Amino acid sequence: MKRGVVIRATRSCALVGLVLCPMGARAGASSLSFPVVLPEGRGLPTRMGPGSSSLEGPWWYGWLEGQEPVLCPPSSCSPPPGVDAWRVYPQTNPGHWRAGVSLGTPGQPVSVSEVDWSDTLENTTWSTASRVRVETTLYTVLDEPLPAYEMLHLPEVVGEWGVRATNEEPSRPLLIESGEATVITPCARLTVQKLAASAEGTRPRDEAFRWNAVAGEWTGTAATLVNQSLWEQGAEGKGLSAGVDARGKALLRYDWEPGRAVLPPHVSAAGWYRLTLSLDGSVAGGKRCGSTVLNTSVTEAEVEAGAPYRAVIDAVWNLTYLDVYLRQEDGPPPS
């Protein structure tokens, strides 16, 4: 599901900036455009700073035709006379902007309103040779709007987004507001498990599995490939991480390469897997979130109705999971 900011700002606001390091070649390039809530007060490095700076580099013209934005480079078009034109600067350009950050209050849990597993997980049957980007975004509704910046997808540029900015020199990002924010918690734990030893296409029955809060995984599965929390992250920065994507949203991500997993001899790499996002510290006697007291809940969250794979919220254990099928490299999807 792709969500955007909803309320335009008419006043200035003080901002808390984020220093975030997304994965891959664009590390350090993405500015935070969508507000974020840190219920436990940490989970991402933060620092005080200005909301934005002047922008540089190539840009696109933008204006509205009805309700639809029109975007094009200055070399190929110019705005019609009389329209309210603006610029769109790609995330990769020099310059920065930072949306609002809200730090949680101990004893006042932040309730996640929606859990969004990425469309590429819910809508695609990957193979055992794939490198699968596991991304999960948690949303919450804010009592008071926070500063944000509107992002627009640049046509004909794969995966590139840009910020709406003033049509002047120097150009600056246009500040708006959002009634929603994403949520980052250091207590997040990702568990990836092979549900059954075989490559059979029929999904195993849920009754075969029970959540073990002490181990942070399901019992009854064939193998556990990943079991890692954000707070346990080492200095090398591998595994589950928090970062900002090309749209400027803070989310949780993990690069999953099932073909590199060491499985027991009797377990096929193809078949059904369960990806679970749980929260350490959810139950007494279960896994703890280090010295941090959990202040995040997904028990009342909704999930998008994906197809062919649909996420589930388990309110009893304060977790969400998604079952997906991996085919052999040249094999068919499940029947």
Secondary structure, DSSP 8 states (H G I E B T S, - for coil): ------B---S----EEE----SSTTTTT--B-S-EEETTS-SS-EEE--SB----S--EEEEEETTEEEEE-TTT----TT---EEEEETTSS--BB--EEE--TTS-EE--EEEE-HHHHS---BTT--EEEEEEEEEEEEEEEEEE-EEE-TTSTT-EEEEE-SSSS--B-EEEEEEEEE--TTEEEEEEE--SS--SS---GGG-EEETTTTEEET-SEEEEEEESTT--TT--SSEEEE-TTS-EEEEEEE-GGG----TT--SSEEEEEEEEETTSSTTS--BTTB---EE-TT-EE---SS---EEETTTTEEEEEEEEB-TT-----
